Amino acid sequence: ENSTASAVFNGVKVNCTPELMIDVSCIFPCINYSDYCGAEYQFFYAVVMDFDDTYGSLVKIDLKNKTKKYWKAENSFAWEPKFLPSPDANSEDDGVIIAGFSDTKFPNRVGLIILDAKDFKEIARCEFIDLPTAIPKPLHGCFIEEK
């Protein structure tokens, strides 16, 4: 449904024709795992790896409507995003995205951003400036929920 991809069995083999869902190269995709792991989902979030002005930004991909939204801050390179659902979520993208980021100009500056997962707008940020040592781009992120 809503796809141009096809798989046709010709009696001997299956001929598959893929559909390019997005025109963005990205890594570290995440979804709303708590509610959609193993189920059909509409949204995923990732770090953009296209070598253009979106490099190192975060992207929200809507697979159903084939649209995308970006978060990018000047001189920043985002790390692996994590989706955290709202406690009383009423839609797949009801929650926040958290991700660390490195400052590409100053290697001893890093931060954490929180984005609204629906509109992909920045809600909050925390920056650590002038750390005593340079911080390499760790790329991966981790969120440990306190129970």
C-alpha atoms as a printed R data frame, in Angstrom:
    type eleno elety resid chain resno      x       y       z
1   ATOM     1    CA   GLU     A     1  0.000   0.000   0.000
2   ATOM     2    CA   ASN     A     2  1.230   3.520  -0.818
3   ATOM     3    CA   SER     A     3  4.363   2.115  -2.490
4   ATOM     4    CA   THR     A     4  5.695   1.619  -6.004
5   ATOM     5    CA   ALA     A     5  7.817  -1.354  -4.906
6   ATOM     6    CA   SER     A     6  6.815  -4.684  -6.392
7   ATOM     7    CA   ALA     A     7  7.648  -8.373  -6.265
8   ATOM     8    CA   VAL     A     8  6.495 -10.524  -9.184
9   ATOM     9    CA   PHE     A     9  6.933 -14.292  -9.386
10  ATOM    10    CA   ASN     A    10  7.508 -15.346 -12.998
11  ATOM    11    CA   GLY     A    11  7.271 -19.099 -12.348
12  ATOM    12    CA   VAL     A    12 10.994 -19.494 -11.755
13  ATOM    13    CA   LYS     A    13 12.136 -16.555  -9.688
14  ATOM    14    CA   VAL     A    14 10.838 -13.436  -7.997
15  ATOM    15    CA   ASN     A    15 11.645 -10.155  -9.723
16  ATOM    16    CA   CYS     A    16 11.794  -7.342  -7.171
17  ATOM    17    CA   THR     A    17 11.613  -3.662  -7.976
18  ATOM    18    CA   PRO     A    18 12.463  -1.440  -5.006
19  ATOM    19    CA   GLU     A    19 11.127   1.998  -4.255
20  ATOM    20    CA   LEU     A    20 13.453   4.748  -3.057
21  ATOM    21    CA   MET     A    21 11.595   5.835   0.077
22  ATOM    22    CA   ILE     A    22 13.881   8.749   0.931
23  ATOM    23    CA   ASP     A    23 16.585  10.708  -0.838
24  ATOM    24    CA   VAL     A    24 18.727  11.137   2.280
25  ATOM    25    CA   SER     A    25 21.766   9.114   3.357
26  ATOM    26    CA   CYS     A    26 21.446   8.528   7.061
27  ATOM    27    CA   ILE     A    27 22.763   6.396   9.913
28  ATOM    28    CA   PHE     A    28 21.630   5.358  13.386
29  ATOM    29    CA   PRO     A    29 17.885   5.247  12.655
30  ATOM    30    CA   CYS     A    30 15.522   4.958  15.591
31  ATOM    31    CA   ILE     A    31 11.771   4.572  15.928
32  ATOM    32    CA   ASN     A    32  9.246   4.554  18.745
33  ATOM    33    CA   TYR     A    33 10.509   1.115  19.847
34  ATOM    34    CA   SER     A    34  8.342   0.883  22.954
35  ATOM    35    CA   ASP     A    35  5.140   0.847  20.881
36  ATOM    36    CA   TYR     A    36  6.225  -0.090  17.322
37  ATOM    37    CA   CYS     A    37  9.039  -2.650  17.633
38  ATOM    38    CA   GLY     A    38  8.081  -5.442  15.226
39  ATOM    39    CA   ALA     A    39  5.069  -3.496  13.945
40  ATOM    40    CA   GLU     A    40  4.480  -1.231  10.979
41  ATOM    41    CA   TYR     A    41  5.668   2.291  11.728
42  ATOM    42    CA   GLN     A    42  5.360   5.626   9.947
43  ATOM    43    CA   PHE     A    43  8.260   7.648  11.368
44  ATOM    44    CA   PHE     A    44 11.962   7.193  11.945
45  ATOM    45    CA   TYR     A    45 14.689   9.545  13.088
46  ATOM    46    CA   ALA     A    46 18.386   9.493  12.115
47  ATOM    47    CA   VAL     A    47 21.651  11.387  11.601
48  ATOM    48    CA   VAL     A    48 22.145  12.740   8.059
49  ATOM    49    CA   MET     A    49 25.364  11.696   6.333
50  ATOM    50    CA   ASP     A    50 24.916  13.514   2.998
51  ATOM    51    CA   PHE     A    51 27.955  15.699   2.338
52  ATOM    52    CA   ASP     A    52 26.010  18.914   1.901
53  ATOM    53    CA   ASP     A    53 24.583  21.563   4.211
54  ATOM    54    CA   THR     A    54 22.527  18.900   6.060
55  ATOM    55    CA   TYR     A    55 25.600  16.806   7.036
56  ATOM    56    CA   GLY     A    56 25.522  15.990  10.738
57  ATOM    57    CA   SER     A    57 21.943  17.147  11.209
58  ATOM    58    CA   LEU     A    58 19.041  15.089  12.525
59  ATOM    59    CA   VAL     A    59 16.163  14.121  10.275
60  ATOM    60    CA   LYS     A    60 12.608  12.939  10.862
61  ATOM    61    CA   ILE     A    61 11.350  10.798   7.987
62  ATOM    62    CA   ASP     A    62  7.623  10.257   7.406
63  ATOM    63    CA   LEU     A    63  7.469   7.055   5.353
64  ATOM    64    CA   LYS     A    64  3.721   7.295   4.701
65  ATOM    65    CA   ASN     A    65  3.750  10.844   3.315
66  ATOM    66    CA   LYS     A    66  7.372  10.643   2.068
67  ATOM    67    CA   THR     A    67  8.361  13.891   3.780
68  ATOM    68    CA   LYS     A    68 11.259  14.908   5.988
69  ATOM    69    CA   LYS     A    69 12.085  17.532   8.606
70  ATOM    70    CA   TYR     A    70 15.558  18.559   9.724
71  ATOM    71    CA   TRP     A    71 17.156  19.829  12.903
72  ATOM    72    CA   LYS     A    72 20.501  21.529  12.397
73  ATOM    73    CA   ALA     A    73 22.430  23.978  14.536
74  ATOM    74    CA   GLU     A    74 25.391  25.989  13.327
75  ATOM    75    CA   ASN     A    75 28.766  24.257  13.884
76  ATOM    76    CA   SER     A    76 27.145  21.113  15.253
77  ATOM    77    CA   PHE     A    77 27.300  17.416  14.458
78  ATOM    78    CA   ALA     A    78 24.485  15.362  15.983
79  ATOM    79    CA   TRP     A    79 24.954  11.972  17.619
80  ATOM    80    CA   GLU     A    80 22.644   8.963  17.520
81  ATOM    81    CA   PRO     A    81 19.076  10.037  18.369
82  ATOM    82    CA   LYS     A    82 16.779   8.287  20.837
83  ATOM    83    CA   PHE     A    83 12.974   8.466  20.841
84  ATOM    84    CA   LEU     A    84 11.236   8.727  24.217
85  ATOM    85    CA   PRO     A    85  7.432   8.460  24.113
86  ATOM    86    CA   SER     A    86  5.217  10.755  26.153
87  ATOM    87    CA   PRO     A    87  3.753   8.963  29.190
88  ATOM    88    CA   ASP     A    88  0.205   9.306  27.805
89  ATOM    89    CA   ALA     A    89  1.108   9.213  24.098
90  ATOM    90    CA   ASN     A    90 -1.797   9.272  21.648
91  ATOM    91    CA   SER     A    91  0.162   9.002  18.398
92  ATOM    92    CA   GLU     A    92  3.313   7.310  17.116
93  ATOM    93    CA   ASP     A    93  5.370  10.515  17.200
94  ATOM    94    CA   ASP     A    94  4.042  11.809  20.528
95  ATOM    95    CA   GLY     A    95  7.271  12.182  22.493
96  ATOM    96    CA   VAL     A    96 10.736  13.669  22.304
97  ATOM    97    CA   ILE     A    97 13.996  13.010  20.529
98  ATOM    98    CA   ILE     A    98 17.167  13.333  22.582
99  ATOM    99    CA   ALA     A    99 20.635  13.465  21.058
100 ATOM   100    CA   GLY     A   100 24.070  14.653  21.955
101 ATOM   101    CA   PHE     A   101 26.043  16.867  19.625
102 ATOM   102    CA   SER     A   102 29.627  17.987  19.094
103 ATOM   103    CA   ASP     A   103 30.716  21.500  18.234
104 ATOM   104    CA   THR     A   104 32.627  21.290  14.946
105 ATOM   105    CA   LYS     A   105 34.562  24.511  15.600
106 ATOM   106    CA   PHE     A   106 35.533  23.969  19.232
107 ATOM   107    CA   PRO     A   107 36.487  20.366  20.121
108 ATOM   108    CA   ASN     A   108 35.989  20.904  23.859
109 ATOM   109    CA   ARG     A   109 32.300  21.805  23.522
110 ATOM   110    CA   VAL     A   110 29.483  19.268  23.479
111 ATOM   111    CA   GLY     A   111 25.799  19.361  24.266
112 ATOM   112    CA   LEU     A   112 22.469  17.618  24.512
113 ATOM   113    CA   ILE     A   113 19.312  18.631  22.665
114 ATOM   114    CA   ILE     A   114 15.690  17.704  23.171
115 ATOM   115    CA   LEU     A   115 13.356  17.977  20.179
116 ATOM   116    CA   ASP     A   116  9.587  17.664  19.997
117 ATOM   117    CA   ALA     A   117  9.186  14.498  17.917
118 ATOM   118    CA   LYS     A   118  6.008  15.779  16.215
119 ATOM   119    CA   ASP     A   119  7.206  19.097  14.771
120 ATOM   120    CA   PHE     A   120 10.958  18.462  15.208
121 ATOM   121    CA   LYS     A   121 11.474  21.819  16.903
122 ATOM   122    CA   GLU     A   122 14.052  22.256  19.650
123 ATOM   123    CA   ILE     A   123 12.526  22.247  23.137
124 ATOM   124    CA   ALA     A   124 15.687  22.473  25.239
125 ATOM   125    CA   ARG     A   125 19.445  22.257  25.082
126 ATOM   126    CA   CYS     A   126 22.302  21.852  27.504
127 ATOM   127    CA   GLU     A   127 25.843  22.816  26.471
128 ATOM   128    CA   PHE     A   128 29.140  21.981  28.117
129 ATOM   129    CA   ILE     A   129 31.579  24.713  27.114
130 ATOM   130    CA   ASP     A   130 35.342  24.888  27.552
131 ATOM   131    CA   LEU     A   131 35.769  21.362  28.877
132 ATOM   132    CA   PRO     A   132 39.320  20.638  30.050
133 ATOM   133    CA   THR     A   133 39.929  18.285  27.122
134 ATOM   134    CA   ALA     A   134 38.799  17.824  23.527
135 ATOM   135    CA   ILE     A   135 35.851  15.461  23.084
136 ATOM   136    CA   PRO     A   136 35.936  13.130  20.073
137 ATOM   137    CA   LYS     A   137 32.706  12.650  18.123
138 ATOM   138    CA   PRO     A   138 31.311   9.582  19.874
139 ATOM   139    CA   LEU     A   139 28.404   9.311  17.382
140 ATOM   140    CA   HIS     A   140 26.508   6.717  19.452
141 ATOM   141    CA   GLY     A   141 24.032   7.680  22.124
142 ATOM   142    CA   CYS     A   142 22.584   5.873  25.087
143 ATOM   143    CA   PHE     A   143 19.530   6.518  27.221
144 ATOM   144    CA   ILE     A   144 18.967   4.550  30.400
145 ATOM   145    CA   GLU     A   145 15.476   4.894  31.761
146 ATOM   146    CA   GLU     A   146 15.272   5.153  35.510
147 ATOM   147    CA   LYS     A   147 12.468   2.968  36.827
